[in-house]
Amino acid sequence: MVVTKTGRVLTLSAQQCGRLYDRIAVCAHGITCEFCCWEWQGARSDNGYGRIRISHGVASAHVLAYAVAHGRMLFPGEQVLHTCDNPPCCQFHHLFMGTQRDNMADMWAKGRHPGAWPASRRLLFMHH
C-alpha cells in the first residue's frame, strides 16, 4: 500500500507487483548488485521518473519499488529519494526515505541546484 502526495491510498496486488518488476531492467550483475542502476522500462514522466498505473491511479515506479522492497507504505510528506540522482532508477539500494526538505538539501549538497553551473553549461546540458 502506498499513500500518494495527494493522500490517496493505492494498493499493489501480487499481479501488479509482478508487472512492476517486469518493467525494471536489472543489470547484468543480477539482483545482488548494489552498484548499478536498474532503470524503469515503462512509461515515464516528463522529468524521467517511471510511471505505472495501479488501483485506478498512477504512481512513481521508484516509490513502489521502495515500498515493496522495504515492506512499508509511504505517508503524506514522505518522499523516496535517489542516491544515484537517476530518475528512472528503481534499484532499491539506491532509494531512501526522506522529505521535501531532505530532497532540497541533497540537491544543494550535490550541486544540482540551478545556480550550480554557469549559464552556458546549463543550456548545453538541457539540450542533450
C-alpha positions as CSV (number, residue, x, y, z in Angstrom):
1,M,0.0,0.0,0.0
2,V,1.3,3.5,-0.9
3,V,-0.1,6.9,0.0
4,T,0.3,9.3,-2.8
5,K,1.3,13.0,-2.5
6,T,-2.4,13.9,-2.5
7,G,-3.1,11.5,0.3
8,R,-4.8,8.8,-1.8
9,V,-4.2,5.2,-0.7
10,L,-3.1,2.8,-3.5
11,T,-2.8,-0.9,-3.0
12,L,-0.5,-3.1,-5.0
13,S,-1.7,-6.6,-5.8
14,A,0.7,-9.6,-6.4
15,Q,0.0,-9.2,-10.2
16,Q,0.8,-5.5,-10.1
17,C,3.9,-6.2,-8.2
18,G,5.0,-8.6,-10.9
19,R,4.2,-6.0,-13.6
20,L,6.3,-3.5,-11.6
21,Y,9.4,-5.8,-11.6
22,D,8.8,-7.0,-15.2
23,R,9.5,-3.4,-16.3
24,I,12.7,-2.9,-14.3
25,A,15.9,-3.7,-16.2
26,V,18.2,-5.4,-13.6
27,C,21.8,-5.0,-14.5
28,A,23.9,-7.9,-15.8
29,H,25.3,-8.5,-12.3
30,G,21.9,-9.7,-11.1
31,I,19.7,-8.8,-8.2
32,T,22.6,-8.9,-5.6
33,C,24.3,-6.0,-7.3
34,E,24.1,-2.8,-5.1
35,F,26.0,-0.5,-7.5
36,C,24.3,-0.4,-10.9
37,C,21.1,1.5,-11.6
38,W,18.1,-0.7,-12.5
39,E,16.1,1.5,-14.9
40,W,12.4,1.6,-15.5
41,Q,11.5,0.4,-18.9
42,G,7.8,1.5,-19.0
43,A,6.1,4.9,-19.3
44,R,8.0,7.9,-17.9
45,S,7.0,11.4,-16.7
46,D,8.4,14.5,-18.5
47,N,11.2,14.6,-15.9
48,G,12.2,11.0,-16.4
49,Y,10.6,9.2,-13.5
50,G,9.0,5.9,-14.1
51,R,5.1,5.8,-14.0
52,I,2.9,2.8,-13.5
53,R,-0.9,2.6,-13.3
54,I,-2.2,0.9,-10.2
55,S,-5.6,0.9,-8.4
56,H,-7.2,3.4,-10.7
57,G,-4.3,5.8,-10.3
58,V,-0.8,6.4,-11.4
59,A,2.3,6.1,-9.2
60,S,6.0,6.6,-9.4
61,A,7.8,3.4,-10.2
62,H,10.7,4.1,-7.8
63,V,8.3,4.8,-5.0
64,L,6.5,1.5,-5.5
65,A,9.9,-0.3,-5.8
66,Y,10.9,1.2,-2.4
67,A,7.6,0.3,-0.8
68,V,7.8,-3.3,-2.0
69,A,11.5,-3.8,-1.2
70,H,11.2,-2.3,2.3
71,G,7.7,-3.6,3.1
72,R,6.3,-0.3,4.2
73,M,3.9,2.3,2.9
74,L,4.7,6.0,2.5
75,F,2.8,8.6,4.5
76,P,2.0,12.1,3.4
77,G,5.1,14.3,3.5
78,E,7.4,11.4,2.8
79,Q,9.3,11.0,-0.5
80,V,11.6,8.4,-1.9
81,L,14.9,9.9,-2.9
82,H,17.8,8.6,-5.1
83,T,21.4,8.3,-4.0
84,C,22.3,8.0,-7.7
85,D,20.2,11.0,-8.9
86,N,18.9,8.9,-11.9
87,P,15.1,9.5,-12.1
88,P,14.3,6.2,-13.8
89,C,16.3,4.1,-11.3
90,C,14.3,1.6,-9.3
91,Q,17.3,-0.1,-7.7
92,F,16.2,-0.4,-4.0
93,H,19.8,0.0,-2.8
94,H,19.8,3.5,-4.4
95,L,16.5,4.6,-2.8
96,F,16.0,6.1,0.6
97,M,13.2,7.7,2.5
98,G,13.1,11.5,3.1
99,T,11.1,14.6,3.0
100,Q,11.0,17.5,0.5
101,R,13.4,19.4,2.8
102,D,15.8,16.4,2.6
103,N,15.5,16.3,-1.2
104,M,16.3,20.0,-1.4
105,A,19.3,19.6,1.0
106,D,20.5,16.6,-1.1
107,M,20.2,18.6,-4.3
108,W,22.2,21.5,-2.9
109,A,24.9,19.2,-1.3
110,K,25.4,17.5,-4.7
111,G,25.5,20.8,-6.7
112,R,22.3,20.0,-8.7
113,H,20.6,23.3,-8.0
114,P,20.0,25.7,-10.9
115,G,22.9,28.1,-9.9
116,A,25.4,25.3,-9.6
117,W,26.6,25.5,-13.2
118,P,27.4,28.6,-15.3
119,A,24.5,29.6,-17.6
120,S,26.4,28.4,-20.7
121,R,26.8,24.8,-19.3
122,R,23.1,24.8,-18.1
123,L,22.0,25.5,-21.6
124,L,24.3,22.9,-23.1
125,F,23.2,20.3,-20.5
126,M,19.5,21.0,-21.1
127,H,19.7,20.4,-24.9
128,H,21.5,17.0,-24.7
